[in-house]
Amino acid sequence: MTWTLMFASLYLAELPDKTSLATLALLRRHNPLWVWMGAGLALVAQTVIAVGAGRLLALVPRNLLNWIETLLFLAFAVWLWRSAGKPDEAPEDQTVKGRGSTVGRIFLFVFAAEFLDLTQMATIAFSAHHPQQSLAIGVMAAVALLSANATVIGFGRVILRYIPGSWIERGAALLFGAIGVAIGLGQLGVGL
């Protein structure tokens, strides 16, 4: 697989991704720069984990990882649904202390949303197939994810002018809840 194809596959996979929905939901309440910084740090951290621990993750029982994912998605769904009706809280972003705590919260939220994500799993696979090029794969993956995130933030600002942010948050909450339920049901042996 060529570098261009790897980059394109990660970039395009990240655009309609749950991380992008999380970014849109966060964009409603926070300064786009802080969203990009927090999300970017989370995406880079998850890329480092994918490259550095790809082989180790393969040893963890998939069932345990699926249950963790189920709980995270359901927690995201509840958090997004509850916050959808609240007014925007932009003034927090104006103080230095508010910036740090905002970026930290965004980091944690996106970091958890990206956990075992399609693009993270693809990065793990790329790294496992080409271990001698792990550093280059990590850099390429991080650039692809940061680029996709910047695209989502750019278009997200336009989208939020025409679609109420609470609709996006509630839509994301429903999607995250559905994903969590689907993963949980899959763990119980009930297929959808």
Number of C-alpha atoms within 10 A of each C-alpha: 6 7 12 9 10 17 18 15 15 22 22 14 17 24 18 12 17 20 24 24 23 23 25 25 26 25 24 23 20 22 19 19 15 20 28 23 18 25 31 24 21 25 29 19 15 24 27 21 18 28 26 18 14 21 14 10 16 10 8 10 9 12 14 11 13 17 16 15 21 24 16 19 24 21 16 23 24 17 14 24 21 13 17 22 13 10 11 15 11 13 11 16 19 11 10 10 10 14 18 14 15 22 24 18 16 26 23 16 20 25 20 19 24 25 21 17 18 15 25 24 18 19 27 28 16 21 23 18 11 12 15 10 13 20 14 15 22 23 14 19 30 24 19 23 26 22 16 22 25 22 14 23 21 12 12 22 14 11 15 17 9 8 11 12 23 20 15 21 25 21 18 23 27 18 18 25 23 16 18 24 16 16 23 21 14 16 16 10 9 10 10 7
